[in-house]
Amino acid sequence: MNPVSTGSEIEVFPPVREVEIENFKSIKHLKLECRRINVFIGEPNTGKSNIIEAIVVSSPQ
């Protein structure tokens, strides 16, 4: 696991193995198998940021 710095403390999160998103903003249904490094490439306004936002809002705080 890789540490993530949030100021003075470090949090460790397990790696994301799979993401499934349904009915979130412009995404009707999406299932991704994730690797160690993932890159989202595409035209503007096609939902790349929505994927990242869905992961962030569904993550434990």
Short mmCIF file of the C-alpha atoms (twelve columns), coordinates in Angstrom:
data_MODEL
# 
_entry.id   MODEL 
# 
loop_
_atom_site.group_PDB 
_atom_site.id 
_atom_site.type_symbol 
_atom_site.label_atom_id 
_atom_site.label_alt_id 
_atom_site.label_comp_id 
_atom_site.label_asym_id 
_atom_site.label_seq_id 
_atom_site.Cartn_x 
_atom_site.Cartn_y 
_atom_site.Cartn_z 
_atom_site.pdbx_PDB_model_num 
ATOM 1  C CA . MET A 1  0.000   0.000  0.000   1 
ATOM 2  C CA . ASN A 2  1.140   3.518  -0.688  1 
ATOM 3  C CA . PRO A 3  0.956   6.241  1.946   1 
ATOM 4  C CA . VAL A 4  -0.957  9.420  1.148   1 
ATOM 5  C CA . SER A 5  0.085   12.618 2.910   1 
ATOM 6  C CA . THR A 6  -2.762  14.773 4.196   1 
ATOM 7  C CA . GLY A 7  -0.740  17.459 5.919   1 
ATOM 8  C CA . SER A 8  0.961   16.229 9.072   1 
ATOM 9  C CA . GLU A 9  -0.531  12.738 9.043   1 
ATOM 10 C CA . ILE A 10 -0.175  9.847  6.609   1 
ATOM 11 C CA . GLU A 11 -3.069  7.596  5.644   1 
ATOM 12 C CA . VAL A 12 -2.678  4.232  3.925   1 
ATOM 13 C CA . PHE A 13 -5.422  3.002  1.618   1 
ATOM 14 C CA . PRO A 14 -5.668  -0.414 -0.020  1 
ATOM 15 C CA . PRO A 15 -5.256  -0.362 -3.798  1 
ATOM 16 C CA . VAL A 16 -8.403  -0.012 -5.899  1 
ATOM 17 C CA . ARG A 17 -8.867  -3.249 -7.846  1 
ATOM 18 C CA . GLU A 18 -12.216 -2.610 -9.501  1 
ATOM 19 C CA . VAL A 19 -14.577 0.323  -9.938  1 
ATOM 20 C CA . GLU A 20 -18.226 0.072  -10.882 1 
ATOM 21 C CA . ILE A 21 -20.215 3.271  -11.329 1 
ATOM 22 C CA . GLU A 22 -23.935 3.548  -12.035 1 
ATOM 23 C CA . ASN A 23 -25.993 6.692  -12.621 1 
ATOM 24 C CA . PHE A 24 -23.375 9.212  -11.501 1 
ATOM 25 C CA . LYS A 25 -23.480 12.483 -13.415 1 
ATOM 26 C CA . SER A 26 -22.786 11.632 -17.102 1 
ATOM 27 C CA . ILE A 27 -21.946 7.972  -16.359 1 
ATOM 28 C CA . LYS A 28 -24.859 5.572  -16.808 1 
ATOM 29 C CA . HIS A 29 -22.849 2.381  -16.210 1 
ATOM 30 C CA . LEU A 30 -19.102 1.799  -16.116 1 
ATOM 31 C CA . LYS A 31 -17.034 -1.112 -14.835 1 
ATOM 32 C CA . LEU A 32 -13.237 -0.819 -14.717 1 
ATOM 33 C CA . GLU A 33 -10.573 -3.300 -13.695 1 
ATOM 34 C CA . CYS A 34 -7.816  -1.150 -12.235 1 
ATOM 35 C CA . ARG A 35 -4.072  -1.605 -12.351 1 
ATOM 36 C CA . ARG A 36 -1.294  -0.010 -10.328 1 
ATOM 37 C CA . ILE A 37 -1.365  3.088  -12.563 1 
ATOM 38 C CA . ASN A 38 -4.472  4.160  -14.498 1 
ATOM 39 C CA . VAL A 39 -4.664  6.952  -17.067 1 
ATOM 40 C CA . PHE A 40 -7.904  8.429  -18.402 1 
ATOM 41 C CA . ILE A 41 -7.503  9.956  -21.859 1 
ATOM 42 C CA . GLY A 42 -10.274 11.424 -23.984 1 
ATOM 43 C CA . GLU A 43 -11.919 14.425 -25.530 1 
ATOM 44 C CA . PRO A 44 -13.140 17.265 -23.296 1 
ATOM 45 C CA . ASN A 45 -16.506 16.751 -21.571 1 
ATOM 46 C CA . THR A 46 -16.565 12.959 -21.930 1 
ATOM 47 C CA . GLY A 47 -16.641 12.053 -18.205 1 
ATOM 48 C CA . LYS A 48 -12.991 11.526 -17.226 1 
ATOM 49 C CA . SER A 49 -13.275 13.801 -14.190 1 
ATOM 50 C CA . ASN A 50 -16.594 12.179 -13.275 1 
ATOM 51 C CA . ILE A 51 -14.818 8.821  -12.895 1 
ATOM 52 C CA . ILE A 52 -12.302 10.324 -10.485 1 
ATOM 53 C CA . GLU A 53 -14.997 12.229 -8.581  1 
ATOM 54 C CA . ALA A 54 -17.105 9.071  -8.193  1 
ATOM 55 C CA . ILE A 55 -14.114 7.246  -6.706  1 
ATOM 56 C CA . VAL A 56 -13.374 10.126 -4.315  1 
ATOM 57 C CA . VAL A 57 -16.955 10.542 -3.052  1 
ATOM 58 C CA . SER A 58 -17.342 6.794  -2.498  1 
ATOM 59 C CA . SER A 59 -14.057 6.472  -0.574  1 
ATOM 60 C CA . PRO A 60 -14.106 6.217  3.213   1 
ATOM 61 C CA . GLN A 61 -13.379 9.553  4.872   1 
# 
